[in-house]
Amino acid sequence: MKKTQVSTTARGIAFARALETSRPANVRVCNDPFARRFISPAFYLMGRLFAGYGERVAPGALGFLVTRCRYIDDYLQTCLDAGLEQLVILGAGLDSRAYRFPALKQGIKVFEVDHPATQQAKRVKLTSLLGELPAHVTFVPIDFNEESLDKLFSFGYDRQLKTLFIWEGVVHYLQAEAVEQTLEFVRRNAPPASAIIFDYVYAAALTAARQRGEVARMRRSARFTGEQLVFGIEEGTVTDYLQSRGFSQVTNVTSRDLEQAYLANQDRTVAPIYAIAHAAVAG
């Protein structure tokens, strides 16, 4: 991402949530009343205009975005029910969970970690929408090209608290070294039974001779957005990948799993090149 530019991807993902929220309740997968208010009316209208075309060139991509949101929402609720004490949202973008989940306002420490440009724009928008910045959220601006997650400690992160790290829509834009460093930070600085959840793309999709539409389009626009798909995990290997890095209780959620959970009896699909993984910090 470019230094002074608000993430295009963050706005696109917010649009996907906004579009899904506009669907009738009986077919709606995720519900985010903040999403449409986080983006401009012009961006939303442009998104609606091209949504059909996007589905034709990248079938199931939109389905993945909305089922991913719902799955992570459900997983967060499971963690809250199990006594979560601290939440760290990595690459928060225009994520709204800190404002949609009432339980997070009841003594749970919440940190939103993001690039300074995107985070500053979000802070301005939140102040406009809510009248002030929410007291229960700590904003941590980090440029991952120059800083590390150790900066969390100076903002009040507590390594003794049971923590969930949400890493949504980020991993595939990072170099392998940055992914390793983030996983190592979590492993070393969160107590056992803490967890991390993230989505990823299969490595083969990034090297295929004939790439899916959204992969090819993202690469063509990278020089304008500064956002490039570079990191993937080979299909079927994420359990070994995470266990070898100090995690346990690994769950891998495939596109088929997401379709069965959230799109049964709907004429919608989830793109087959994506998956979600979550795992606990080993004791």
Backbone torsions as a table, in degrees:
resi	resn	phi	psi	omega
1	MET	NA	143.0	-179.2
2	LYS	-75.0	149.0	-169.9
3	LYS	-56.1	-42.3	-173.3
4	THR	-108.1	14.3	-173.2
5	GLN	-110.5	131.6	174.6
6	VAL	-67.9	137.5	-175.1
7	SER	-59.4	122.4	174.4
8	THR	-64.8	-39.0	179.1
9	THR	-61.0	-42.5	179.7
10	ALA	-59.2	-41.6	178.9
11	ARG	-68.8	-38.5	178.7
12	GLY	-64.1	-40.5	178.9
13	ILE	-68.2	-38.8	176.4
14	ALA	-63.2	-38.2	176.4
15	PHE	-60.5	-43.3	180.0
16	ALA	-59.2	-41.2	178.6
17	ARG	-68.3	-39.2	179.4
18	ALA	-64.4	-42.9	179.4
19	LEU	-62.9	-42.6	179.5
20	GLU	-65.9	-38.1	179.7
21	THR	-63.3	-26.7	-180.0
22	SER	-77.0	-9.6	-179.2
23	ARG	-74.4	157.4	174.8
24	PRO	-57.8	146.9	-174.1
25	ALA	-58.1	-31.0	-175.2
26	ASN	-74.7	-13.4	177.1
27	VAL	-121.4	-3.2	-177.2
28	ARG	-69.7	131.4	-179.2
29	VAL	-89.9	-47.6	177.9
30	CYS	-128.3	155.6	-176.2
31	ASN	-131.7	113.1	-177.6
32	ASP	-134.8	95.1	-178.6
33	PRO	-68.1	-12.8	179.1
34	PHE	-86.3	-24.3	-167.9
35	ALA	-57.2	-49.2	-177.5
36	ARG	-66.9	-29.7	-179.3
37	ARG	-78.7	-17.1	177.9
38	PHE	-79.3	-18.8	-178.7
39	ILE	-116.5	161.0	-177.7
40	SER	-73.6	153.5	175.6
41	PRO	-56.3	-37.9	-179.6
42	ALA	-64.9	-41.0	179.4
43	PHE	-65.0	-41.0	179.5
44	TYR	-64.6	-45.9	-178.9
45	LEU	-65.3	-39.1	177.0
46	MET	-63.8	-40.2	177.8
47	GLY	-61.8	-43.5	178.2
48	ARG	-62.7	-37.5	-178.9
49	LEU	-63.4	-37.0	-174.6
50	PHE	-104.7	3.6	-177.0
51	ALA	-60.6	-42.4	180.0
52	GLY	-63.7	-42.4	177.1
53	TYR	-62.7	-42.9	179.7
54	GLY	-59.7	-38.5	179.5
55	GLU	-69.0	-32.4	179.4
56	ARG	-69.4	-41.9	-177.4
57	VAL	-84.8	-19.4	-179.7
58	ALA	-140.1	67.9	-175.7
59	PRO	-58.8	129.2	177.4
60	GLY	89.7	-6.2	179.9
61	ALA	-65.3	-44.8	178.1
62	LEU	-65.2	-37.9	176.6
63	GLY	-60.0	-38.7	177.6
64	PHE	-65.9	-44.0	-177.4
65	LEU	-59.0	-43.0	-175.6
66	VAL	-79.5	-35.4	176.8
67	THR	-72.2	-32.8	174.2
68	ARG	-60.6	-47.2	178.0
69	CYS	-56.5	-47.4	-177.9
70	ARG	-65.2	-42.9	-178.9
71	TYR	-62.9	-43.4	-179.8
72	ILE	-67.8	-36.9	173.3
73	ASP	-57.2	-48.2	-178.3
74	ASP	-63.7	-39.3	179.9
75	TYR	-67.7	-40.3	175.8
76	LEU	-59.0	-43.2	179.8
77	GLN	-63.6	-38.6	176.6
78	THR	-60.5	-42.9	179.4
79	CYS	-66.9	-38.5	176.6
80	LEU	-62.5	-42.7	179.1
81	ASP	-64.3	-25.5	-178.2
82	ALA	-93.2	8.2	174.2
83	GLY	96.2	33.4	176.7
84	LEU	-57.9	138.7	-178.6
85	GLU	-115.1	-18.5	-174.2
86	GLN	-153.5	139.2	-180.0
87	LEU	-127.6	130.7	176.1
88	VAL	-121.6	120.4	179.1
89	ILE	-105.0	109.2	-175.7
90	LEU	-88.3	132.0	-176.4
91	GLY	61.0	50.0	-167.5
92	ALA	-59.8	-31.6	-179.5
93	GLY	53.6	-128.8	178.6
94	LEU	-104.8	30.7	174.8
95	ASP	-58.5	140.8	-177.1
96	SER	-120.4	11.0	-174.7
97	ARG	-61.5	-34.8	-179.3
98	ALA	-61.9	-19.6	-176.1
99	TYR	-109.4	-15.8	-179.6
100	ARG	-93.5	-21.8	-176.6
101	PHE	-103.6	104.1	-178.2
102	PRO	-56.5	-32.7	-177.7
103	ALA	-62.1	-25.0	-179.0
104	LEU	-71.9	-13.2	178.8
105	LYS	-90.9	2.8	-173.4
106	GLN	-109.9	59.1	172.9
107	GLY	88.2	5.9	177.5
108	ILE	-92.8	131.5	179.5
109	LYS	-77.6	126.2	-178.7
110	VAL	-121.3	128.7	177.7
111	PHE	-121.6	129.0	171.0
112	GLU	-106.2	118.9	-178.0
113	VAL	-109.3	126.0	-178.9
114	ASP	-162.4	168.7	176.1
115	HIS	-60.3	139.3	-174.7
116	PRO	-55.1	-39.4	-176.1
117	ALA	-66.3	-47.7	179.7
118	THR	-66.2	-40.4	-178.1
119	GLN	-66.1	-39.4	179.9
120	GLN	-64.8	-40.9	177.6
121	ALA	-63.0	-37.7	179.1
122	LYS	-68.0	-40.3	179.4
123	ARG	-61.1	-40.5	177.8
124	VAL	-63.3	-44.1	-179.4
125	LYS	-65.0	-43.2	179.4
126	LEU	-62.4	-41.4	178.6
127	THR	-61.9	-39.0	178.2
128	SER	-66.8	-41.1	-176.1
129	LEU	-76.9	-39.0	-171.4
130	LEU	-106.2	-9.7	-178.5
131	GLY	91.4	-25.3	177.7
132	GLU	-163.4	164.9	177.1
133	LEU	-74.0	136.4	-179.3
134	PRO	-60.4	133.6	-176.0
135	ALA	-69.6	-23.4	-174.6
136	HIS	-86.5	0.4	-178.1
137	VAL	-114.7	131.5	174.4
138	THR	-106.9	124.5	-179.2
139	PHE	-95.2	126.2	-177.2
140	VAL	-119.2	102.3	179.2
141	PRO	-79.0	123.8	179.9
142	ILE	-136.6	127.4	168.4
143	ASP	-96.0	105.6	-172.5
144	PHE	-67.4	-12.4	174.4
145	ASN	-76.6	-16.6	-175.1
146	GLU	-128.0	-17.5	-174.4
147	GLU	-131.6	164.8	178.7
148	SER	-117.9	171.1	178.7
149	LEU	-67.0	-10.2	175.0
150	ASP	-57.4	-21.5	178.2
151	LYS	-60.2	-23.9	178.5
152	LEU	-54.9	-36.2	-175.5
153	PHE	-63.1	-34.7	-179.6
154	SER	-74.8	-8.4	177.3
155	PHE	-105.8	5.8	173.7
156	GLY	104.4	9.2	176.9
157	TYR	-61.3	135.9	-177.3
158	ASP	-114.2	112.6	-175.9
159	ARG	-73.1	-4.4	179.1
160	GLN	-91.8	-11.8	-174.5
161	LEU	-90.5	143.4	176.0
162	LYS	-64.4	120.1	-166.5
163	THR	-127.3	144.6	168.1
164	LEU	-113.3	130.8	173.3
165	PHE	-104.7	117.5	174.3
166	ILE	-99.4	126.0	-174.3
167	TRP	-131.0	73.6	-170.2
168	GLU	-98.1	128.4	174.5
169	GLY	64.7	32.3	-173.8
170	VAL	-124.6	-43.6	-166.2
171	VAL	-54.1	-42.7	-174.0
172	HIS	-70.2	-10.1	177.4
173	TYR	-94.4	-1.9	-175.0
174	LEU	-101.8	153.0	169.6
175	GLN	-72.2	154.6	-176.9
176	ALA	-54.9	-37.5	-179.4
177	GLU	-62.3	-39.9	179.7
178	ALA	-68.1	-36.8	176.1
179	VAL	-63.0	-46.0	179.7
180	GLU	-60.5	-43.5	-178.0
181	GLN	-64.6	-37.5	179.9
182	THR	-68.3	-46.0	178.5
183	LEU	-61.9	-38.1	179.1
184	GLU	-67.1	-38.7	176.8
185	PHE	-60.2	-46.7	-179.8
186	VAL	-61.5	-46.1	-177.5
187	ARG	-61.7	-39.4	-175.0
188	ARG	-85.4	-22.5	-168.9
189	ASN	-123.0	18.5	173.1
190	ALA	-132.8	140.8	-176.8
191	PRO	-72.4	162.3	176.9
192	PRO	-52.8	146.2	-177.1
193	ALA	81.6	-7.9	166.6
194	SER	-67.5	166.1	-173.2
195	ALA	-146.3	162.6	172.8
196	ILE	-132.9	141.4	175.6
197	ILE	-131.4	134.6	-179.6
198	PHE	-153.0	160.1	173.8
199	ASP	-107.7	158.2	-178.7
200	TYR	-152.1	164.5	177.5
201	VAL	-108.3	147.1	176.3
202	TYR	-68.3	134.7	-175.8
203	ALA	-57.0	-36.2	-177.9
204	ALA	-61.4	-28.2	-179.3
205	ALA	-69.0	-23.1	-178.7
206	LEU	-86.4	-18.1	-177.5
207	THR	-113.4	-0.2	-177.2
208	ALA	-62.2	143.1	178.5
209	ALA	-62.8	-36.8	176.9
210	ARG	-114.2	102.9	-173.6
211	GLN	-88.7	149.2	174.8
212	ARG	-61.3	157.9	-173.8
213	GLY	-55.9	-44.1	-175.7
214	GLU	-70.7	-30.9	178.0
215	VAL	-69.0	-47.1	179.6
216	ALA	-63.5	-41.3	-178.4
217	ARG	-66.5	-41.1	179.4
218	MET	-62.4	-39.0	-179.9
219	ARG	-70.4	-35.4	178.7
220	ARG	-66.6	-33.5	-175.5
221	SER	-93.7	1.8	-172.9
222	ALA	-59.9	-34.0	-177.8
223	ARG	-70.8	-18.0	177.0
224	PHE	-93.4	-36.1	-175.3
225	THR	-95.1	-23.5	-174.5
226	GLY	74.5	10.7	-177.7
227	GLU	-116.7	119.3	-172.6
228	GLN	-130.4	136.7	175.6
229	LEU	-79.2	115.3	-174.6
230	VAL	-130.7	-20.8	-172.2
231	PHE	-121.1	134.0	174.9
232	GLY	-141.6	165.1	176.4
233	ILE	-121.2	134.5	-178.2
234	GLU	-61.6	138.1	179.7
235	GLU	-56.0	133.1	177.1
236	GLY	84.8	3.4	-174.8
237	THR	-114.9	0.2	-171.1
238	VAL	-66.6	-30.2	178.6
239	THR	-63.5	-49.8	177.4
240	ASP	-62.5	-38.8	-178.7
241	TYR	-59.2	-46.8	-177.2
242	LEU	-77.5	-38.8	179.1
243	GLN	-62.1	-37.1	-179.9
244	SER	-71.0	-10.2	179.8
245	ARG	-111.8	17.9	170.5
246	GLY	94.4	20.4	179.1
247	PHE	-114.1	157.6	-179.7
248	SER	-135.3	177.3	177.7
249	GLN	51.5	46.8	-177.0
250	VAL	-74.7	131.8	173.4
251	THR	-120.7	129.5	176.5
252	ASN	-111.6	129.7	-176.2
253	VAL	-116.0	114.3	-175.9
254	THR	-90.1	172.6	176.4
255	SER	-59.7	-38.1	178.7
256	ARG	-64.2	-41.1	177.4
257	ASP	-59.6	-42.8	-178.7
258	LEU	-67.4	-39.5	177.3
259	GLU	-61.9	-45.5	-178.8
260	GLN	-66.1	-35.6	-177.0
261	ALA	-76.1	-36.4	-167.9
262	TYR	-126.8	-15.0	-175.5
263	LEU	-121.1	17.8	178.3
264	ALA	-58.9	134.4	178.6
265	ASN	68.1	16.1	173.5
266	GLN	-115.0	150.5	179.0
267	ASP	-88.5	55.9	178.8
268	ARG	-136.6	153.9	-178.2
269	THR	-128.2	170.0	173.4
270	VAL	-117.6	128.6	-178.3
271	ALA	-55.4	134.7	-171.3
272	PRO	-79.2	0.6	-176.1
273	ILE	-95.6	0.7	-176.2
274	TYR	-116.2	156.6	175.0
275	ALA	-152.4	168.7	176.6
276	ILE	-124.3	141.0	176.3
277	ALA	-130.6	144.1	168.8
278	HIS	-139.4	152.5	-174.2
279	ALA	-156.7	158.3	179.8
280	ALA	-100.4	151.4	171.1
281	VAL	-69.2	125.8	-174.7
282	ALA	-67.2	145.8	-180.0
283	GLY	-80.8	NA	NA
